[in-house]
Amino acid sequence: MSKNNFSIGRLDVAPMAVGTMYFGTTVAQQDAWACLDAAHDAGARFLDTANNYAFWAGGVGDESEDTIGRWLHRRGSSVRDEMVIATKVGARPAVPDGGLDDVLGLSGRAIAEQVEGSLRRLQTDHIDILYAHIDDRRVPLDETLGALADCVRKGQARTIAASNLTADRLRQALEAGPRPGYQALQQRFTYLVPAPDADLGPHVVLTDEVRAVCEAHHVTCLGYSPLLSGSYTRPERPLPSGYAPDALDALHDVATQVNLDAGQTVLAWMVNRAAPVIPVVGVSRPEHVRSAWAAVTTPLDAEQTRRLDDARHG
Ligand SMILES: NC(=O)c1ccc[n+]([C@@H]2O[C@H](COP(=O)([O-])OP(=O)(O)OC[C@H]3O[C@@H](n4cnc5c(N)ncnc54)[C@H](OP(=O)(O)O)[C@@H]3O)[C@@H](O)[C@H]2O)c1
């Protein structure tokens, strides 16, 4: 077994987070609940959602949190206590049918209101990890950090975290003061490295530079979209533009050695490498949960992780 638990601040977390982005929109409630049951059964008791999932997929942004909240209600308080629940605020469109150009953002008032909404939808009295989903440069960093710290002080959040920051902005936030600071950072990350000019929309990549800032400040790294939507194993899903297949030979060699498929090997590599990154794995079927869990609990030796580390940088 690889390391079974990672920590985020004082919280122990599973070596993967279950990505629930499409729960309640393209993933029907019964399928989402089957995934959540499978995650609980396997021990993958770490859920990742946001207050805007998935407004671009026929929803308004309530759907993923609502689906999790109804599952928690159905399963009861003992199950709630066994789960680590992370949600994100800031990137919810300010008006229905709006987009990411005009979001509720991260002012003090907006954070307070959004957290109330998330707690209500999740049917819980606290969020384990509360993320600032974006970098809202319209608001002074001090105001955002103060509002997030208030949520911790009031018991609404256990830990705060950030997502989609550049190295400079992360450093600025971490050096801002004595309040509870960010304990984790969630960025886009997988084995293949996107071209520097790849158009990834609002997604911000976990670069070596960002990673170094995290390491210096003991911030846990999480990586979203680790499977590139299944492109490593599903021929009908080509790699997204901006990703080249150059380093795939090494991945397939190691996959054969450890008897995992290529996508699973990416997940195993993420948690086993010297600079670990907890994968946030999107799922729509219980088999996806079980496959990811098998991957993150498979050990890779130092030679295998080094080979993959070296190959991805060409
Ligand atoms: N912080 C942020 O800004 C941010 C941004 C994006 C995502 N996220 C988080 O990261 C999570 C994952 O993101 P993602 O959906 O882009 O990433 P992903 O993990 O790269 O892709 C997930 C998709 O891959 C397919 N898949 C899963 N397991 C598979 C398996 N064993 N074999 C083959 N295909 C498999 C499924 O597609 P099908 O369902 O189509 O079968 C699944 O929906 C989200 O749910 C969300 O929680 C955060």
The ligand as an ORCA input file, in Angstrom:
! r2SCAN-3c Opt
* xyz 0 1
  N     -10.601     23.796     -8.980
  C     -11.018     23.849    -10.220
  O     -11.029     24.920    -10.856
  C     -11.466     22.580    -10.905
  C     -11.593     22.544    -12.301
  C     -12.007     21.348    -12.904
  C     -12.293     20.246    -12.108
  N     -12.183     20.318    -10.744
  C     -12.470     19.142     -9.888
  O     -11.769     18.043    -10.404
  C     -12.663     16.946    -10.655
  C     -12.170     16.122    -11.819
  O     -12.111     16.923    -12.963
  P     -12.380     16.355    -14.429
  O     -13.724     15.742    -14.506
  O     -11.998     17.443    -15.364
  O     -11.282     15.281    -14.516
  P     -10.763     13.874    -14.882
  O     -10.604     13.174    -13.590
  O      -9.602     14.112    -15.738
  O     -11.871     13.171    -15.787
  C     -12.998     12.563    -15.232
  C     -13.707     11.757    -16.300
  O     -12.866     10.725    -16.787
  C     -13.626      9.577    -17.057
  N     -13.137      8.474    -16.193
  C     -13.103      8.408    -14.839
  N     -12.582      7.242    -14.433
  C     -12.298      6.531    -15.540
  C     -11.742      5.249    -15.753
  N     -11.385      4.451    -14.745
  N     -11.576      4.844    -17.028
  C     -11.930      5.651    -18.064
  N     -12.474      6.872    -17.925
  C     -12.641      7.317    -16.662
  C     -15.071      9.897    -16.723
  O     -15.730     10.342    -17.910
  P     -17.295      9.998    -18.149
  O     -18.007     10.464    -16.902
  O     -17.631     10.810    -19.343
  O     -17.370      8.518    -18.346
  C     -14.917     11.046    -15.743
  O     -16.035     11.869    -15.682
  C     -14.022     17.620    -10.840
  O     -15.078     16.748    -10.578
  C     -13.942     18.741     -9.845
  O     -14.275     18.253     -8.555
  C     -11.749     21.461    -10.148
*
